[in-house]
Amino acid sequence: MFPWKTKTYPVGKHISVINGSTDHILGSQHFEEKLQRRKFSLRPFLGFLYVFLCSTFILLASVIIKKLSYISTGQLSLIRNIGVTAACLPIAIYSVRNILGPRKQWAMLNIRSFLGSTALYLNLMAYRYLPLAVASIVMSSVPALVMVTARLYLKEPCGLIPSLAVVVTVCGVLLSIRLPEVLKDPSSITSSDPNYFFGLGCAVSCILILSITLVSLRKMQDVHFSVILLYFGVLGSLENVILTYIFEDFVLPRCGWDAILVMLVGVFGFTGHCFLTLSLQAEEAGLVSVMKSSTDIVISLILQVIFFSVVPDFYNLGGAALVIFSVSVIGFRKWLLQLPNGHRLKKKLKLLML
């Protein structure tokens, strides 16, 4: 054998060092630290990206729904569900062997689809009868319900910092909807908008149902997202046909851009639900709900100015600031938790990891 021939020396569990001299072979402790650094990646933050994209597409669909006021909410919800079904069917056929999903999950899939379609119908009703930002802000109280439901049903951890973030988010919601003025003189609101409290009731009913729906998705992490959305689209379409036939009327969209906008409702709805399902399968239900509610507020304020020329007031901006602060704290805490053990930032900011 030649003395300069390269040999392989196993070091640790997963790493080998290739060299001819033992001077270049480092201790196992050094390689353990390298392994910990390599484990850190941006993959845990995919949930935040999915939530942002979900909020953007769903709110764009809500803008179209407010613009097409002559078309019933049930019919637009039906079109949205048909778009979800048409887009998910080829994905489900290609990705999974059984598009009906695992047999043990059939009951949960049907219950989740019924609750989800009902929440969607109430959600669209709220956006139809409430200002865009107000509807988003009211439904941003979902995290408070989801945190409690996820803790009781899924036994998910709920630390001190996430709990405080939920409290700050709820305070921002109450400030944004001008709660002090509403309690002081509710007639001033009904005189300018007689459907305000009806839309508010739809929003409250929506968040109660939505909190159960979001938590149920965490129980179906082994089900492909296309199967979940396929159930949602099919059962939701049947429900919307019944509701529209009983309470509203079917109308054809007017000529011109309206037909294209109607199709975009389905496209945006499918895209938003895909990202919502992916985010819930990538992150904890409570964390996703906090992030989505916060991004909904910020994006709705921007879209409200662009499409409806409604400038947010002090209450809206103050509430949005509180929400952004809570989201920033949660995101920074998430980043801290991904750092290697013994990192100096973890030692200095250990209170944020409570």
Buried (B, 14 or more C-beta within 10 A) or exposed (E): EEEEEEEEEEBBEEBEBEEEEEEEEEEEEEBBBBBBEEEEEEEBBBBBBBBBBBBBBBBBBBBBBBBBEEBBBBBBBBBBBBBBBEBBBEBBEEEBEEBEBBEEBEEBBEBBBBBBBBBBBBBBBBBBBBBBBBBBBBBBBBBBBBBBBBBEBBEBEBEEBBBBBBEBBBBBBBBBBBBEEBEEEEEEBEEEBEEBBBBBBBBBBBBEBBBBBBBBBBBBEEBBBBBBBBBBBBBBBBBBBEBBEEEBEEEEBEEEEBEEBBBBBBBBBBBBBBBBBBBBBBBBBBBBBBBBBBBBBBBBBBBBBEBBEBEBEEBBBBBBEBBBBBBEBBBBBBBBEBBBEEBEEBEEBEEBEE
